[in-house]
Amino acid sequence: MQGRRIIVILCIALLSAPAFAEDADVSAWFRADPRGKAYRSVEGRVTAVFEAAKESGLPLWILMEKLREGAAKRVGADRLASGLEQESHRLLEARDILLGQKVPLVETRTREEAMKAVSIALLSGLSPAIISEMFSLAVPPLRVPQDAVAALAAIIPVRDASRLAEPDIRRLGAALLASRLPPAAFKSVSSFFLKARASGARDEDVLETMLIPSLEAGGGLVQMEEELRIFLKRRGSR
Amino acid sequence: MKIRGLLCIVLLGCSWQAFPEAALTVGASAESTRIDPVSAGIEPFLKGACSLTAPLSDRASALADAAFRLGYGWPGQGLTWFGFAAADFSWRAGPLFAMLGASATAEGDATGSLPSFEAATDVEVSLDLSHLTLSFIPAVRVRAGDEQGLGVDGVLSSILAAGDAAVARIRIQGGLEWPVDGLPEWIAGAGLGVSWYPGMPLVASIDAAALRRVSSNSSVETIDGVPITVPNADSYMELSVLPEISAQLGRSLTLGLSAPIALRLMDHGAVVAGVLIAEPEWLLTCGPMVSLRLEASPSVSLKATLGGDLAFSNSSFREKRVAYLTLEAVLSPAPPH
């Protein structure tokens, strides 16, 4: 019984080893991937990014994903190399943000996924202060740090689609994390923002009269819909 | 004198704390139709609206709304006008929300018919039960002018959660109307709607409703000495569906798509010598519409709407094919929060 279990574990390790090696080995990608040939001119720069990232303990799979994404989109060699350098800088910043939190992300994969999400948030222009605040609010017993990732994914499109100032975006994120909503429902709030906006409500009004009061009162989409109905009723005459 | 002084202080207090919101819209609508040439043409319009919210306490607010619309349909319709005013008092305490007030509407055109006026109570009571809100909205209406009468109606509506990303709305409505020159009519209906919020940049919703309106009004005509009772053509059963999609195309551009579809089954017919000779009529209407809204600045937005009003019926005089394009600029200065 014990021997059979060891065989199964060894088989899994043998099968997964090439995948990990492929994820981490950028030189192998340049040699093996047909799209790698187009980027030989920046192989040195790219390899340097990966080596520096490895020394800093950054998750290389995120950089590998970025490399494959850029190659699949056929971006220019220089752009790909500088994109990877920027991603590496953002990951360092993301790591620092996450290390500064009182509740650390212990599990490796979860921590690395959070680093990736923070990097995307930084790329979208969200300030490190807001990102850090989201993680500082996503703490037990009400929340877990992964909920901050869901909050970031909800507030970034609202920020991109609206004229709301950064303090308002921060308030929305804080209200989401303080609410009773499950993290899976956070993105629906950004979708509701769009509906209210399409109905003619101002960005500030949607935030101040529909989103924040509903979330602070422990409500969710039901209460937001009700506030929108009252708003539309008052506007019905126009 | 004392009362007048006190009233002035209250009004000053209200205006000091009031949050006004106003919007002025300038636009023009172009309409094309072969079936009804009178409505074809261009209509420049000007419309405005103003809302005033005055917080009276943490729980209570006074609300005032006013709106108008002036249009000139060329070449056929001439001047059209519309005015609205409402004053409400709202109160919120925990899960309870109540609104009490009144509104008045007046509209008319240059066709020579009397303008129509309606005054109505504005009452609403809502109860928020976390995953469910219940609202009761009763109203008493008085109509004057072109159509004169009195009406009482009520809507019981509920919004409830349907998973993490959707809400459902259920609506039951009923009412009675007494025209000055006729017998009472009643109306009853129910509706169901679902809104789905999958996340930016999309929202989709669909509403379905069934409405039954029955008129006791009828006229008795005598043809060749035989009395014929002709029921009022207002009696109908209506089934409607309203699918809507909104999508955000960047920071300033919003795309809206909607296509309300309604099927109305009308009870025509006549009672001849005590025997009902049914003459059913059906009317299918559809109003597909696509709109693009561009926020040029925080206080100026531009909107273009391209749509159609289509009607198909077994009665040729109800058929309609209208295509329209409306362009409007909305000016709405930010309220002084």
Chai-1 contact restraints between the chains, C-beta under 6 A:
chainA,res_idxA,chainB,res_idxB,connection_type,confidence,min_distance_angstrom,max_distance_angstrom,comment,restraint_id
A,P157,B,M200,contact,1.0,0.0,6.0,A-B,restraint_1
A,A161,B,Q248,contact,1.0,0.0,6.0,A-B,restraint_2
A,A161,B,R251,contact,1.0,0.0,6.0,A-B,restraint_3
A,R163,B,P298,contact,1.0,0.0,6.0,A-B,restraint_4
A,A184,B,D164,contact,1.0,0.0,6.0,A-B,restraint_5
A,A185,B,D164,contact,1.0,0.0,6.0,A-B,restraint_6
A,K187,B,G199,contact,1.0,0.0,6.0,A-B,restraint_7
A,S188,B,A165,contact,1.0,0.0,6.0,A-B,restraint_8
A,S188,B,Y197,contact,1.0,0.0,6.0,A-B,restraint_9
A,S190,B,M200,contact,1.0,0.0,6.0,A-B,restraint_10
A,S191,B,Y197,contact,1.0,0.0,6.0,A-B,restraint_11
A,S191,B,G199,contact,1.0,0.0,6.0,A-B,restraint_12
A,S191,B,M200,contact,1.0,0.0,6.0,A-B,restraint_13
A,S191,B,V203,contact,1.0,0.0,6.0,A-B,restraint_14
A,F192,B,Y197,contact,1.0,0.0,6.0,A-B,restraint_15
A,L194,B,V203,contact,1.0,0.0,6.0,A-B,restraint_16
A,L194,B,S246,contact,1.0,0.0,6.0,A-B,restraint_17
A,L194,B,Q248,contact,1.0,0.0,6.0,A-B,restraint_18
A,K195,B,V203,contact,1.0,0.0,6.0,A-B,restraint_19
A,K195,B,S246,contact,1.0,0.0,6.0,A-B,restraint_20
A,A198,B,S246,contact,1.0,0.0,6.0,A-B,restraint_21
A,A198,B,T254,contact,1.0,0.0,6.0,A-B,restraint_22
A,A198,B,G256,contact,1.0,0.0,6.0,A-B,restraint_23
A,L221,B,V167,contact,1.0,0.0,6.0,A-B,restraint_24
A,V222,B,T133,contact,1.0,0.0,6.0,A-B,restraint_25
A,V222,B,I159,contact,1.0,0.0,6.0,A-B,restraint_26
A,V222,B,A161,contact,1.0,0.0,6.0,A-B,restraint_27
A,V222,B,V167,contact,1.0,0.0,6.0,A-B,restraint_28
A,E225,B,I159,contact,1.0,0.0,6.0,A-B,restraint_29
A,E225,B,V167,contact,1.0,0.0,6.0,A-B,restraint_30
A,E226,B,T133,contact,1.0,0.0,6.0,A-B,restraint_31
A,E226,B,I159,contact,1.0,0.0,6.0,A-B,restraint_32
A,R234,B,D65,contact,1.0,0.0,6.0,A-B,restraint_33
A,S237,B,A67,contact,1.0,0.0,6.0,A-B,restraint_34
A,S237,B,F84,contact,1.0,0.0,6.0,A-B,restraint_35
A,R238,B,A49,contact,1.0,0.0,6.0,A-B,restraint_36
A,R238,B,A67,contact,1.0,0.0,6.0,A-B,restraint_37
